[in-house]
Amino acid sequence: MNPETKDVAKHMKEFGFHILGRAIYDATFNEIMRPFAHILSVVQAAHGAEMIIKARIAEEHPLLIFKEFPKSNKTDGLLSIKELFEYGKTIMYSDLPEVLWATTGYRIGKVERFRSFGNLRNSLVHFAPRNDIDAATETLKFSFEVLDPIVRDFWNESFVEYCEEWDELIIEEGYLRKQLERLGIEIHPDTKQMMI
């Protein structure tokens, strides 16, 4: 394995946590002066989830997140990160549950909700904002009811504190906790403790 790939999983996890922090921030507050913030929170949350699942797969081996690799005739030496970025193709969001299970044995508990959230993200990105959904609620439900338990199972951590990168008072002043309570969203007990 090329030494350049050693920290790939760690960087992907960190990036995914930051993306989710932004999604939670955008979903927690209203859209005044931030048009489409709630719609964008869906896009960000799905992207963050994809990065986090791929990070866990990459912990097994970084090349497991790829469905296509650069050709050996394109390089003189070892496969490099640069070549992977330029010529490799990673697995798609919809394939993540199966690849995660095949590489780690982990089954996503709410896999249909994971998939339907990916479909929601696709409809928003490829068509237009929809008026028939509450995007902020969908983002918060997905983040805390689907993804947070997965992150807890993987690393016994939470991404919740990363939303403070965007607003340092979101937890301290109880904005996020109040929003989750108002919506009746289930929260992992350890994550809930972080918000008190």
Buried (B, 14 or more C-beta within 10 A) or exposed (E): EBEBBEEBBEEBBBBBBBBBBBBBBBBBBEBEEEEEBBBBBBBBBBBBBBBBBBBBBBBBEBBBBBEEBBEEEEEEEEBBBEBBEEBBEBBEBEEBBEBBEEBBEBEBEBBEBBBBBBEBBBBBBEEEBEEEBEBBBBBBBBBBBBBBBBBBEBBEBBBBBBBBEBBEEBBEEEBBBEBBEEBEBEBBEEBBEBBE
